[in-house]
């Protein structure tokens, strides 16, 4: 799906869209499209997004670490660096450049969560019914592919949810 940065209820929000201009829904696969279809019209939007959860028979999760790094130097807080290294799957900078997303394969046990965490503003662990923006600004020391990391993301989910 695509996304546009819009003001919703007085707050800047990344609203998902379809290439047709209609709104997309993170929990409705009928509104999802291929990366190729989205890339063809991406210049009309703020960027491309990736649906999380079960996608074409593969379960995709995402971890969003907010305000964990310096946008200029790329230096991460020790706590966020530990999470990124521990997950050992595809990672990229978020659109702001002050956070990151780690994407991987595996099934989460329940709803997504967002909690404050040392070394950053918050850690979000999400899957079914969510989407993440996709910047392609790869974190150098992470794999170039989404890797199956069910055990590792479940351990993080448990640790963050406490």
C-alpha positions in Angstrom: 0.0 0.0 0.0 1.0 3.7 -0.2 0.8 6.3 2.5 0.3 10.1 2.9 1.2 12.2 5.8 -2.0 13.9 6.8 -3.5 15.6 9.8 -6.2 13.5 11.4 -7.8 14.7 14.6 -5.1 17.3 15.1 -2.2 14.7 14.8 0.1 14.0 11.9 -0.7 10.4 10.7 0.5 8.2 8.0 -2.8 7.3 6.2 -2.7 4.2 3.9 -3.8 4.4 0.3 -4.3 2.2 -2.7 -2.7 3.2 -6.1 -6.2 4.2 -7.3 -6.3 7.0 -4.6 -8.8 5.2 -2.4 -7.9 4.5 1.2 -6.3 1.2 2.0 -6.9 -0.8 5.2 -4.1 -2.6 7.0 -6.5 -5.4 8.0 -8.1 -5.9 4.5 -6.0 -7.7 1.9 -8.4 -6.7 -0.8 -7.0 -3.1 -0.5 -3.3 -4.2 -0.8 -1.3 -4.1 -4.0 2.1 -5.2 -5.1 5.2 -3.1 -4.6 5.4 -2.7 -8.4 1.9 -1.3 -8.6 2.6 1.1 -5.7 6.0 2.2 -7.0 4.4 3.3 -10.3 2.5 6.0 -8.5 4.6 6.5 -5.4 5.6 10.1 -6.4 2.0 11.1 -5.7 2.2 10.0 -2.1 4.6 10.3 0.9 5.8 6.8 0.4 5.2 3.1 0.2 4.0 0.9 3.1 4.2 -2.8 3.9 1.3 -4.8 5.3 2.1 -6.9 8.4 0.6 -10.2 9.5 -0.3 -13.0 7.2 0.6 -12.0 3.6 0.3 -14.6 0.8 0.7 -17.4 3.4 3.7 -15.9 5.1 3.5 -14.2 8.5 5.4 -10.9 8.7 6.1 -8.9 11.9 7.6 -5.5 12.4 9.3 -3.7 15.3 9.3 0.1 15.3 11.8 1.8 17.6 11.0 5.5 18.0 13.5 8.2 18.7 16.4 5.8 19.1 19.1 7.2 16.8 20.6 10.5 15.5 19.3 11.3 12.0 22.7 12.9 11.0 25.3 10.5 12.5 23.1 7.4 12.5 24.3 6.5 16.1 21.9 4.3 18.0 21.3 4.2 21.8 22.9 1.1 23.4 19.4 -0.3 24.2 18.0 0.1 20.7 21.3 -1.3 19.2 20.8 -4.4 21.3 17.3 -4.9 20.0 18.4 -4.4 16.3 21.3 -6.8 16.7 19.2 -9.3 18.6 16.5 -9.5 16.0 19.0 -10.0 13.2 16.6 -9.4 10.3 16.1 -6.7 7.7 16.3 -3.2 9.3 15.9 0.3 7.9 15.6 3.9 9.1 12.1 5.2 9.6 10.9 8.2 7.5 12.1 10.7 10.2 15.6 9.2 10.3 15.4 9.2 14.1 13.9 5.7 14.5 14.1 2.4 12.8 12.0 -0.5 11.6 13.0 -4.2 11.8 10.9 -6.5 9.7 11.0 -10.3 9.9 9.1 -13.5 9.4 7.2 -15.3 12.2 3.9 -15.3 14.0 3.1 -13.1 17.0 0.9 -14.4 19.8 -1.5 -11.5 20.1 -2.2 -7.9 19.4 0.5 -5.4 18.7 1.9 -3.4 21.5 3.6 -0.1 22.0 5.5 0.7 25.2 8.0 3.2 26.5 11.5 1.7 26.6 14.9 2.8 27.8 17.1 4.4 25.2 14.2 5.4 23.0 10.7 6.9 23.1 8.9 3.6 22.5 9.1 0.2 21.1 6.2 -1.1 19.0 5.9 -4.8 18.1 3.2 -5.3 15.4 1.8 -7.9 13.0 -1.8 -8.7 12.0 -3.8 -5.6 11.1 -0.9 -3.2 10.9 1.4 -1.7 8.3 4.7 0.0 8.4 6.1 2.6 6.2 8.9 1.3 3.9 11.9 3.6 3.2 14.5 1.2 1.7 17.1 3.1 3.8 18.7 -0.1 4.9 20.6 -0.3 8.3 24.1 -1.4 7.3 24.7 -4.2 9.7 21.4 -5.9 9.2 20.5 -8.7 6.7 19.1 -7.6 3.3 16.2 -10.0 3.7 13.4 -10.7 6.1 14.5 -13.6 8.2 12.4 -16.1 10.3 12.9 -14.9 13.9 9.9 -16.1 15.7 11.7 -17.0 19.0 13.6 -13.8 19.1 10.6 -11.5 18.4 8.5 -13.4 20.9 11.2 -12.9 23.6 11.2 -9.1 22.7 7.4 -9.0 22.8 7.4 -10.6 26.3 10.1 -8.3 27.6 8.5 -5.1 26.2 5.0 -6.0 27.4 6.1 -6.2 31.1 
